[in-house]
Amino acid sequence: MALRVRRYPKRILRRRNMYYVYILQSLKDKSFYMGYYSDLKKRIKEHFSGQVTSTKKKIPFRLIYYEAYLEKKDALGREKFLKSGAGWRFIKKQIKYFLEG
């Protein structure tokens, strides 16, 4: 029996940018911040160093949750959903044990 090798189109094999939806928690006042960005490491460094206007008064932070997407529209749609009431309920279920600890 011959081994079949699946061939993928070049567009699938090319490295693609990922888009991230993430949640930070302030260690100062335990508040949450949710955002979206294409370079998660860079954005987290910006938050941690106080370069982001909306979060600089609440540092230090810790990254508590993130999701990765291939398409920008998917990440933006997910961020919009997670910021809604139903989205926050979903997140609370996802990180239930973290929140209890």
Backbone as JSON, one array per atom type, in Angstrom:
{
  "sequence": "MALRVRRYPKRILRRRNMYYVYILQSLKDKSFYMGYYSDLKKRIKEHFSGQVTSTKKKIPFRLIYYEAYLEKKDALGREKFLKSGAGWRFIKKQIKYFLEG",
  "N": [[0.85, -1.17, 0.0], [0.65, 2.14, -0.9], [2.01, 5.14, 0.46], [0.15, 7.99, 0.99], [0.61, 11.35, 0.27], [-0.48, 14.37, 1.25], [-1.01, 17.28, -0.58], [-0.72, 20.67, -0.01], [-2.14, 23.83, -0.88], [0.0, 26.58, -1.79], [-0.69, 28.98, -0.54], [-1.7, 28.2, 1.9], [0.46, 27.1, 3.18], [2.22, 29.2, 3.5], [3.62, 31.43, 5.89], [1.48, 33.12, 8.04], [0.14, 36.13, 9.39], [-0.98, 36.26, 12.72], [-3.87, 37.07, 14.61], [-4.85, 38.46, 17.63], [-7.0, 38.22, 20.45], [-7.14, 39.42, 23.65], [-6.94, 39.28, 27.26], [-6.18, 41.25, 30.0], [-5.33, 41.47, 33.45], [-5.34, 43.83, 35.96], [-2.95, 44.1, 38.47], [-3.0, 45.94, 40.36], [-5.64, 46.95, 40.9], [-7.3, 44.85, 40.32], [-8.93, 45.0, 38.08], [-10.15, 44.4, 34.71], [-8.88, 44.33, 31.35], [-9.61, 44.28, 27.98], [-8.45, 43.54, 24.74], [-7.38, 43.78, 21.26], [-4.95, 42.72, 18.94], [-2.33, 42.46, 16.46], [0.24, 41.62, 17.0], [0.96, 40.02, 19.62], [2.98, 39.75, 21.65], [4.42, 42.16, 21.41], [2.4, 44.04, 21.97], [1.71, 43.39, 24.61], [4.08, 44.02, 25.92], [4.01, 46.78, 25.53], [1.76, 47.47, 27.09], [2.69, 46.64, 29.63], [4.81, 48.36, 30.05], [3.67, 50.83, 30.29], [2.97, 52.31, 28.03], [0.53, 52.42, 26.83], [-2.21, 54.4, 26.72], [-4.79, 53.95, 27.83], [-4.38, 52.04, 29.8], [-2.19, 52.66, 31.37], [-2.29, 53.75, 33.96], [-2.96, 51.67, 35.55], [-1.04, 49.72, 35.81], [0.91, 47.27, 37.55], [0.23, 44.57, 35.19], [-1.18, 41.34, 34.37], [-1.22, 38.82, 31.92], [-4.07, 37.05, 31.32], [-5.66, 35.59, 29.61], [-6.01, 34.55, 26.22], [-6.87, 34.43, 22.72], [-6.24, 33.14, 19.47], [-6.36, 34.07, 16.03], [-6.64, 33.53, 12.5], [-7.69, 35.3, 10.68], [-8.26, 38.76, 10.5], [-10.81, 39.95, 10.67], [-12.23, 37.97, 12.01], [-11.03, 37.99, 14.53], [-11.63, 40.61, 15.38], [-14.42, 40.5, 15.42], [-14.76, 38.59, 17.4], [-13.64, 39.89, 19.61], [-15.48, 41.97, 19.89], [-17.79, 40.48, 20.54], [-16.92, 39.27, 22.98], [-16.74, 41.48, 24.62], [-19.33, 42.02, 25.12], [-22.28, 41.44, 27.17], [-23.0, 38.69, 27.12], [-20.62, 37.69, 26.21], [-18.82, 38.29, 28.29], [-19.89, 36.63, 30.23], [-19.29, 34.16, 29.09], [-16.46, 34.26, 29.15], [-16.04, 34.34, 31.92], [-16.83, 31.75, 32.58], [-14.88, 30.32, 31.2], [-12.52, 30.98, 32.54], [-12.99, 30.28, 35.13], [-11.8, 28.84, 37.35], [-9.45, 30.22, 37.69], [-10.42, 32.73, 38.47], [-11.58, 32.05, 40.9], [-9.43, 31.4, 42.44]],
  "CA": [[0.0, 0.0, 0.0], [1.47, 3.35, -1.03], [1.75, 6.24, 1.39], [-0.38, 9.17, 0.3], [1.05, 12.62, 0.82], [-1.42, 15.42, 0.87], [-0.36, 18.51, -1.01], [-1.49, 21.85, 0.37], [-1.85, 25.01, -1.69], [1.05, 27.43, -1.24], [-1.25, 30.01, 0.34], [-1.9, 27.62, 3.22], [1.76, 26.83, 3.78], [2.92, 30.45, 3.82], [3.41, 31.94, 7.25], [0.5, 34.19, 8.07], [0.01, 36.85, 10.64], [-2.07, 35.86, 13.59], [-4.53, 38.19, 15.27], [-5.11, 38.01, 18.99], [-7.89, 38.87, 21.41], [-6.49, 39.11, 24.91], [-7.46, 39.91, 28.48], [-5.22, 41.53, 31.05], [-5.89, 41.83, 34.75], [-4.48, 44.74, 36.73], [-2.59, 43.63, 39.8], [-3.22, 47.09, 41.23], [-7.03, 47.04, 41.36], [-7.98, 43.61, 39.87], [-9.81, 45.27, 36.95], [-9.81, 43.7, 33.48], [-8.78, 45.08, 30.1], [-9.65, 43.38, 26.82], [-8.02, 44.2, 23.52], [-7.1, 43.01, 20.06], [-3.72, 43.2, 18.29], [-1.74, 41.46, 15.57], [1.51, 41.16, 17.57], [0.62, 39.93, 21.04], [4.14, 40.02, 22.5], [4.69, 43.6, 21.35], [1.33, 44.78, 22.64], [1.81, 43.13, 26.04], [5.2, 44.84, 26.39], [3.53, 48.17, 25.57], [0.91, 47.59, 28.28], [3.49, 46.48, 30.85], [5.72, 49.5, 30.21], [2.9, 52.06, 30.45], [2.88, 53.04, 26.77], [-0.86, 52.43, 26.37], [-2.9, 55.43, 27.51], [-5.96, 53.46, 28.58], [-4.01, 51.12, 30.88], [-0.94, 53.01, 32.06], [-2.51, 54.06, 35.38], [-3.34, 50.45, 36.26], [0.02, 48.73, 35.82], [1.27, 46.16, 36.67], [-0.78, 43.66, 34.66], [-0.79, 39.99, 33.96], [-2.03, 38.27, 30.83], [-4.82, 35.92, 31.89], [-6.41, 34.84, 28.59], [-5.94, 35.03, 24.84], [-7.3, 33.57, 21.62], [-5.54, 33.49, 18.23], [-7.16, 33.93, 14.81], [-5.93, 33.74, 11.23], [-8.3, 36.42, 9.97], [-8.47, 39.96, 11.3], [-12.25, 40.14, 10.91], [-12.66, 37.01, 13.03], [-10.55, 38.47, 15.83], [-12.4, 41.8, 15.74], [-15.76, 40.04, 15.77], [-14.69, 37.89, 18.69], [-13.44, 40.93, 20.63], [-16.78, 42.65, 20.06], [-18.65, 39.57, 21.28], [-16.44, 39.08, 24.35], [-17.01, 42.69, 25.39], [-20.77, 42.08, 25.4], [-22.68, 40.74, 28.38], [-22.88, 37.25, 26.89], [-19.2, 37.39, 26.07], [-18.21, 38.28, 29.62], [-20.35, 35.4, 30.9], [-18.49, 33.08, 28.51], [-15.1, 34.37, 29.69], [-16.06, 33.95, 33.32], [-16.86, 30.29, 32.61], [-13.6, 29.83, 30.71], [-11.45, 31.2, 33.53], [-13.66, 30.12, 36.42], [-10.89, 28.42, 38.42], [-8.52, 31.33, 37.89], [-11.11, 33.76, 39.22], [-11.84, 31.56, 42.24], [-8.15, 31.25, 43.19]],
  "C": [[0.9, 1.24, 0.0], [1.03, 4.41, -0.02], [1.28, 7.45, 0.6], [0.09, 10.43, 1.02], [0.1, 13.69, 0.32], [-0.64, 16.68, 0.51], [-1.28, 19.69, -0.68], [-1.16, 23.0, -0.58], [-0.82, 25.89, -1.01], [0.51, 28.48, -0.28], [-1.48, 29.49, 1.75], [-0.56, 27.44, 3.93], [2.55, 28.09, 4.13], [2.63, 30.87, 5.26], [2.46, 33.13, 7.18], [0.55, 34.9, 9.41], [-1.14, 36.27, 11.42], [-2.62, 37.13, 14.21], [-5.04, 37.67, 16.61], [-6.14, 38.88, 19.7], [-7.34, 38.46, 22.77], [-7.16, 39.84, 26.07], [-6.32, 40.04, 29.48], [-5.96, 41.79, 32.35], [-4.87, 42.71, 35.47], [-4.21, 44.14, 38.09], [-2.81, 44.74, 40.84], [-4.64, 47.11, 41.79], [-7.91, 45.87, 40.9], [-8.96, 43.83, 38.71], [-9.28, 44.55, 35.7], [-9.72, 44.67, 32.31], [-8.77, 44.07, 28.97], [-9.25, 44.17, 25.59], [-7.77, 43.22, 22.4], [-5.8, 43.58, 19.48], [-3.14, 42.08, 17.44], [-0.41, 40.92, 16.09], [1.35, 41.15, 19.09], [1.8, 40.27, 21.94], [4.45, 41.52, 22.56], [3.66, 44.38, 22.15], [1.39, 44.6, 24.16], [2.95, 43.95, 26.63], [4.8, 46.31, 26.49], [2.65, 48.4, 26.8], [1.77, 47.58, 29.55], [4.4, 47.68, 31.11], [5.0, 50.84, 30.31], [2.78, 52.9, 29.2], [1.46, 53.13, 26.21], [-1.67, 53.34, 27.29], [-4.01, 54.86, 28.38], [-5.59, 52.54, 29.74], [-2.83, 51.58, 31.73], [-1.12, 53.32, 33.55], [-2.82, 52.82, 36.21], [-2.25, 49.39, 36.27], [0.46, 48.45, 37.25], [0.06, 45.3, 36.29], [-0.24, 42.25, 34.57], [-1.76, 39.55, 32.87], [-2.74, 37.05, 31.38], [-5.53, 35.08, 30.84], [-6.11, 35.42, 27.23], [-6.44, 33.98, 23.88], [-6.6, 34.06, 20.36], [-6.42, 33.18, 17.02], [-6.29, 34.18, 13.59], [-6.44, 34.98, 10.5], [-8.6, 37.57, 10.92], [-9.95, 40.16, 11.64], [-12.78, 39.19, 11.97], [-12.25, 37.48, 14.41], [-11.35, 39.69, 16.28], [-13.82, 41.44, 16.14], [-15.79, 39.36, 17.12], [-14.49, 38.9, 19.84], [-14.76, 41.63, 20.93], [-17.73, 41.77, 20.87], [-18.22, 39.46, 22.74], [-16.67, 40.31, 25.22], [-18.5, 42.86, 25.71], [-21.07, 41.33, 26.7], [-22.55, 39.22, 28.25], [-21.42, 36.83, 26.79], [-18.49, 37.34, 27.42], [-18.65, 37.05, 30.41], [-19.55, 34.21, 30.4], [-17.09, 33.09, 29.11], [-15.06, 33.92, 31.14], [-16.13, 32.44, 33.49], [-15.51, 29.71, 32.2], [-12.5, 29.93, 31.76], [-11.99, 31.09, 34.96], [-12.67, 29.81, 37.55], [-9.83, 29.49, 38.7], [-9.16, 32.4, 38.76], [-11.39, 33.35, 40.67], [-10.58, 31.54, 43.1], [-7.62, 32.51, 43.64]]
}
